[in-house]
């Protein structure tokens, strides 16, 4: 199983690809897709879509995990990230991959066991879980890897629950 984790954003979208064989997780690739802030939104979204399609075609993941929106105050940012999430979900649907969506709370709990964990705590756990020499950078990529790990662990639990039914 290969899982592409996505931390959505219009300016910067993080991605992290992991593979899972048995109970073993391995980091395959990670990085960010950046768009220029002075470009119109529709051009930025088109670039995001095209770059994501390239990633999906290159790695052919079986699954994609996307962080869900959670915003308290900034409606403009929420709208922008919502548009990016829409493009990401469209690219995943076009590729025919399984899609999982997780809230920041779910991701933090899956990675650290604590729903109010800091970014630093999450990054350190990602480093440990994948046997990395250093914390993945930038933060958006580290967050995307965490989303993929959350999916990998949640998919195992979901499969076991289906077997019990």
C-alpha positions as CSV (number, residue, x, y, z in Angstrom):
1,X,0.0,0.0,0.0
2,X,1.3,3.5,-0.9
3,X,-0.4,6.4,0.7
4,X,0.0,10.0,-0.4
5,X,-0.7,12.4,2.4
6,X,-1.7,16.0,1.6
7,X,-1.6,19.2,3.8
8,X,-3.7,21.5,1.6
9,X,-3.0,25.2,0.9
10,X,-3.2,27.6,-2.0
11,X,0.3,29.1,-1.5
12,X,1.9,25.9,-0.3
13,X,0.6,22.4,-0.4
14,X,2.6,19.8,1.5
15,X,2.8,16.2,0.3
16,X,4.3,13.0,1.8
17,X,4.3,9.6,0.3
18,X,4.8,6.5,2.5
19,X,4.5,2.8,1.8
20,X,3.2,0.3,4.2
21,X,4.0,-3.4,4.1
22,X,2.8,-5.4,7.0
23,X,3.2,-3.1,9.9
24,X,6.3,-1.4,8.5
25,X,6.1,2.2,7.3
26,X,8.7,3.6,4.9
27,X,9.1,7.1,3.6
28,X,9.2,7.3,-0.2
29,X,9.1,11.0,-1.0
30,X,8.0,14.3,0.4
31,X,8.0,18.0,-0.5
32,X,5.7,21.0,-1.3
33,X,3.9,22.4,-4.3
34,X,4.2,26.2,-4.2
35,X,2.3,28.8,-6.2
36,X,3.1,32.4,-6.7
37,X,1.0,34.8,-4.5
38,X,0.6,37.4,-7.3
39,X,-1.1,34.9,-9.7
40,X,-4.9,34.8,-9.9
41,X,-6.5,32.1,-7.8
42,X,-7.7,30.1,-10.8
43,X,-4.1,29.9,-12.1
44,X,-2.8,28.8,-8.7
45,X,-5.5,26.1,-8.4
46,X,-4.7,24.9,-11.9
47,X,-1.0,24.6,-11.1
48,X,-1.8,22.7,-7.9
49,X,-4.1,20.3,-9.8
50,X,-1.5,19.7,-12.5
51,X,1.4,19.1,-10.1
52,X,-0.8,16.8,-8.0
53,X,-1.8,14.8,-11.1
54,X,1.9,14.5,-11.9
55,X,2.6,13.1,-8.4
56,X,-0.3,10.7,-8.8
57,X,0.9,9.5,-12.2
58,X,4.5,9.1,-11.1
59,X,3.9,7.2,-7.9
60,X,0.4,5.6,-8.5
61,X,-0.5,5.5,-4.8
62,X,-3.4,3.3,-3.8
63,X,-4.7,5.8,-1.3
64,X,-4.6,9.5,-0.6
65,X,-5.2,11.2,2.8
66,X,-6.1,14.8,3.1
67,X,-6.3,17.1,6.1
68,X,-9.7,18.5,6.7
69,X,-10.3,22.2,7.3
70,X,-10.5,23.6,10.8
71,X,-10.5,27.4,11.0
72,X,-11.9,29.6,13.8
73,X,-11.3,33.1,12.6
74,X,-10.0,33.8,9.1
75,X,-12.8,33.1,6.6
76,X,-10.7,34.2,3.7
77,X,-8.0,31.7,4.5
78,X,-10.6,29.0,5.0
79,X,-12.2,29.7,1.6
80,X,-8.8,29.6,-0.1
81,X,-7.8,26.3,1.6
82,X,-11.3,24.9,0.8
83,X,-10.7,25.6,-2.9
84,X,-7.3,23.9,-2.7
85,X,-8.9,20.9,-1.0
86,X,-11.6,20.7,-3.7
87,X,-8.9,20.6,-6.4
88,X,-7.0,17.9,-4.4
89,X,-10.1,15.8,-4.0
90,X,-10.9,16.1,-7.7
91,X,-7.4,15.0,-8.7
92,X,-7.7,12.0,-6.3
93,X,-11.1,11.1,-7.6
94,X,-9.9,11.3,-11.2
95,X,-7.0,9.0,-10.3
96,X,-9.5,6.5,-8.8
97,X,-7.6,6.2,-5.5
98,X,-9.2,5.6,-2.1
99,X,-9.6,8.9,-0.2
100,X,-9.4,9.5,3.6
101,X,-10.0,12.8,5.3
102,X,-8.8,13.6,8.8
103,X,-9.2,16.6,11.2
104,X,-6.1,18.0,12.8
105,X,-7.3,16.5,16.1
106,X,-7.5,13.0,14.6
107,X,-4.0,13.4,13.1
108,X,-2.4,14.6,16.3
109,X,-4.0,11.8,18.3
110,X,-2.9,9.2,15.7
111,X,0.7,10.5,15.7
112,X,1.3,11.5,19.3
113,X,-1.6,10.1,21.3
114,X,-2.5,13.7,22.3
115,X,-5.0,15.9,20.5
116,X,-3.3,19.1,21.5
117,X,0.2,18.2,20.5
118,X,2.4,20.9,19.1
119,X,3.8,21.0,15.6
120,X,7.3,20.2,17.0
121,X,5.9,17.1,18.8
122,X,4.3,15.9,15.7
123,X,7.4,16.4,13.6
124,X,9.5,14.6,16.2
125,X,7.1,11.6,16.2
126,X,7.1,11.5,12.3
127,X,10.9,11.4,12.4
128,X,10.9,8.6,15.0
129,X,8.1,6.6,13.3
130,X,9.9,6.6,10.0
131,X,13.5,6.3,11.3
132,X,14.6,9.5,9.7
133,X,17.9,11.2,10.6
134,X,16.2,14.6,11.0
135,X,12.8,16.3,11.1
136,X,11.3,16.7,7.6
137,X,11.1,20.2,6.4
138,X,9.3,22.4,5.5
139,X,6.4,22.1,8.0
140,X,3.8,21.6,5.3
141,X,5.6,18.5,4.1
142,X,6.0,17.1,7.7
143,X,2.3,17.7,8.2
144,X,1.5,15.8,5.0
145,X,3.6,12.9,6.1
146,X,1.7,12.8,9.4
147,X,-1.6,12.7,7.5
148,X,-0.4,9.7,5.5
149,X,0.7,7.9,8.8
150,X,-2.7,8.7,10.3
151,X,-4.4,7.1,7.3
152,X,-2.1,4.0,7.3
153,X,-2.9,3.3,11.0
154,X,-6.6,4.1,10.6
155,X,-6.9,1.9,7.5
156,X,-5.6,-1.1,9.5
157,X,-8.2,-0.4,12.2
158,X,-11.0,0.0,9.7
159,X,-10.1,-3.2,8.0
160,X,-10.1,-5.1,11.3
161,X,-13.5,-3.6,12.2
162,X,-15.0,-4.7,8.9
163,X,-13.8,-8.3,9.6
164,X,-15.7,-8.2,12.9
165,X,-19.0,-7.4,11.2
